[in-house]
Amino acid sequence: MALRSKNLLGLKDLTADEIEYILNTAKTMKLILNSKNKKAPHLQGKSIVTLFYENSTRTRLSFELAAKYLSSSAANISAVGSSVAKGESLIDTAKTINMMGADVIILRHSMAGAPHLLAKNVDASVINAGDGMNEHPTQALLDIFTILDKKKTLKGLKVAIIGDIYHSRVARSNIWGMSKLGANVCVAGPSTLMPPEIEKTGVKVFTTVQEALIDADVVIALRIQKERQKSGLLPGIREYSRFFGLDEKRLKLAKKDAIILHPGPVNRGVELTTSVVDCDRSFINEQVTNGVAVRMALLYLLTRRDVN
Ligand code: CP
């Protein structure tokens, strides 16, 4: 099997088979990651560039380490400190990177659709590392990988996504990916932070966290994205925490073996109490490791393609 596209722009575009193919490859990559030597030749001779117009710790670093663990060259560029600050356009910046021989450009941008635009203008593969409020496909892939590792299947699982759904590209990618793999996804959050189009995705929408948590197999908490807020949407942080924050008492509504995930960075005491972040049902740290394995798999699969 091969991926149909040279780019990974969103989980909306992938089939269930393609998602499973990436995640199966990630299992092999995790073995390399867990080995003593952490080095394999899969990307020898390839060049990977991360181009980030927004802040990141996990996504950017995990792509760079993934590239290095597979013996690729890896370089990074940020909007701050580059010629973007002198007015160079996104497309011209990407074409410049392309002409230096990049095989993969990994883009994070505040504009929804920016990676799609780039993909039309460069020969390199383009990976979406988060575009505005649209998608964050590699985060959803690592979330799904983590769930499969713990629960073996997504089929029939109740996955509750709690928080700022409106601004969350993670929620959108997870809804696409998890629904394709047969999960029953529901969301809960303040009504001002619920996108109007959410009903069309087929997920259940709750306005209380309690309804979403009942018998959940997986609970995904999301950060309030203050950087994307228009005035009037955000409830006060204390009010948010009171009505939607997850503590051990609330989590008793979920199944006993429910697992807790969060894409990070976590605001302890807001969306999750510290005791929940650090409890034995929380796999937030494992998500970070799995993110490297998933990104190793993607870099490998996208660069071994001959066409498209
Ligand atoms: N989850 C995530 O995208 O984290 P970073 O913003 O640190 O990359």
Boltz pocket constraint, residues with backbone or C-beta under 6 A from the ligand:
constraints:
  - pocket:
      binder: B
      contacts: [[A, 55], [A, 56], [A, 57], [A, 58], [A, 59], [A, 60], [A, 129], [A, 130], [A, 139], [A, 263], [A, 264], [A, 265]]
      max_distance: 6.0
